[in-house]
Structures are given as structure tokens and as C-alpha cells.
């Protein structure tokens, strides 16, 4: 091969590497920052010396600031939510909303002065992940049901003669992820999304299901005077045989019903902010299934993961790579693997994408109250903490942080993109977290 052809081939390969979002292997020997020295010291001696970990930090000008095992594939825990929420913003758009639809099988709406719906009320779920009362960041039941009941009042309905039926078939039959631990399935971390799911309080004897949403709504209607003439009182006797038969008859096609109205969810930009600030597994898994349903071949996990990968095409990260393995959308599975280099490439791609503003706004800052970062660098200055935007990730033996450090100079090219992933840490959190905080604080001093 002639010299000219070799030069052309090299240029093509370099271009492909750039477009894919991956830089060539960073040269650790040429990285001499204070943070690099601190990381090397931590690797040799200290709480992480026996761990498996990686740390990569670059600025948008192209300088490598920290490089320690950048291509090592590691369990990211909830750092995976960065990729899930970013892919959702890229594919669905920040204004995307879920919808909860209300319909009836009554032949007609009540005409004045009659205000009774002579038929069943159908609540047809559209995947809204914020229905429930489990966490304080979820809308209150009064807020949710107030919006739902407005649909009824707008149609002149003050009483319901029939039953209230919950339909969650917008997603396929919910199945727990096969990789999730049994312990996770016994907590609210392992709730599987459905088209209509009410996330009840801890200790609630009612399961998370379409029936539960209908039962809670019926109870709220009864308490607020919109009584039902039906003989079955779900609220008073939820455990009696036959009392929870509030699933639509499959022989009745939903497209034959009379639509009363819809209630939209919050826009996607606000959903991803809650998902990242609160590390909400349920929202992340809902987003993954939505990608599969709307952008893939189905909402099962293999199809949804394929759709997630495809959603990364606009930032050059669609190709299957040894740098990552996706198993779920929340990071709950220990079979997720991501390298610091892949995560940094992803974050750089999101920074340069049309979804940049919504994505970066979804990240909490260090020490932000009522987020998962509330205890990170809480005593440092306001100016420092507000420059550090990142997502935490943790499970037994896993402590991760990835995100951005905004430049104190205000020059965009000095923005730092970093990923710090630690696995198999046997030291206590009280030892590991101060070290990670010091690494991130040192990195913030580099710009």
C-alpha cells in the first residue's frame, strides 16, 4: 500500500473514532494534573487500593485531566440512568408526555339535569410513571385525582352508576427483570412498570397494578361525594373475593368506548430531572420500556435495550461496543457494564446534542438538598458546588459518580466531563465517600 493510501486510511480511521464519540486510548503517562496524582495515590494505598475502579476526566478542549483504567468495564449502578434518560430525550424529545385516558361504555353522556354516568368508567393507562403516593416528590393523590375528576365534571358527571375499571395494557404484561435480586423485588426499588400503576405507600397491602389505581380513585371519589351506585365498595372491602374485579373485559374493544378526556403527564424534561435527582428506578424502567414500545420492536427487555442503543445514534454511540453492556434501564442489574471512557463519550455527546439543555438541567449539583447528592461536599462554597453537576450510583460495593464540572472561567471549552466508577470496594462508605469527594473537589480545581 502506497504512502498516500496509508495516510488516507489513517485519516478515515481517526475520523471514525471521532464520530463514534471515542477518543484514542488516553496516555496516562502524559497526564500530570494534581487530580491524576491523587488518583494514583488512592489506587496504591487507601480505601480503594483493593478495589476495581476507573476514572477518566477530559475537558471539551481535548485535554485529558485524569486517566486511570479508562476502558475497564464496571458496574455503573444508577449511573446507567444517565444513559437511559439521555436516550429518551434524544429519541422522544423533551416535550414528550404520557397520557391517562378516561372513557365509558355508556351509550351517551348524562344530559341535564341528570348527572349520573349510566355505565362503567375506564381508566386507560398510558404509562405515566408519577402515579402514586410512595415518595414526597410524587404528586399528592388529591392533585392526581383532582385532575382525573375534572375530566368527569367537564362531561357533566357527578355520579357513576357502574364500576371503575383500570386498564394497564399500554405496556405488555409486566415481568420482573431476570437479573434483579430477590431482595430488590421485595422493595420499591424493584417495581415493574405497567401502563397504569399506582405506587402505594410502604406496607400497603394492595399490589402495584391497574386495579390498585382504580381502587384508590374510587375511594377518593367516595370521600369527595362522587358516589357510585355499584354494590361493590372497593375502598371498604379491598380484600373480599370479587371486590377487585376492576379489569376491563377483554371482549370489549377499547376503541369502541366513548372517550371522555385525557390527562397528560409532566413533560419528559421534568420526568428525567426527577429520575436523575431522586435516582428513581421506576421512572428509568418506564422510559426504557417506552423506547422499546415507540422506537423499537416491543417493550420486552431485549427489544427495549435495542431501541435504547439505536437512540444513541445521533451522538455516534449506537454501535455495539466492548465498552458497555446494557441489561436494564435503572442500573439495578449487576449485569450492566460501562467503562469510564464510554460514559465520558456519552456525556460529551449529550453536551453537543440538541438535548443538552434538558439533560444538563436534569442533573443535581453537589450538595443539592432533597437529592441523592445532598451529602456530597455540603460544607464547600456555593460557587464550587453549583459547578459540579453529576449523577450518583451505589449498591453494595459500588460507588459511582459521572457528570460535568462547569468552568469557573465561563469558557465552555474548559468544561470537564468525567466518570468515576468504583466496584468491589470492601472499605466502609464512611471511608470511600470522603476519598471520592476529595477526587471530585480536586478535579473541580482543574478548571
Secondary structure, 3 states (H helix, E strand, C coil): CCHHHHHHHHHHHHHHHHHCCCCCCCCHHHCCCHHHHHHHHHHHCCCCCCCEEEEEEEECCCCEEEEECCCCEECCHHHHHHHHHHHHHHHHCCCCCCEEEEEECCCCCCCCCCCEECCCEEEECCCCCCCECCCCCCCCHHHHHHHHHHHHHHCCCCEECCCEEEECCCCCCCCCCCCCCHHHHCCHHHCCCCCCCCECCCCCCCCCCHHHHHHHHHHHHHHCCCCECCCCCCCCCCCCCCCCCCCCCCCCCHHHCEEEEEEECCCHHHHHHHHHHHCCHHHHHHHHHHHHHHHCCCCCHHHHHHHHHHHCHHHCCCCCCCCEECCCCCCCCCCCEEEHHHHHHHHHHHHCCCCHHHHHHCCCECCCCCCCCCCCCCCCCHHHHCCEEEEEEEECCEEEEEEEECCCCCCHHHCEEEEEEEECCCCCHHHHHHHHHHHHHHHHCCC
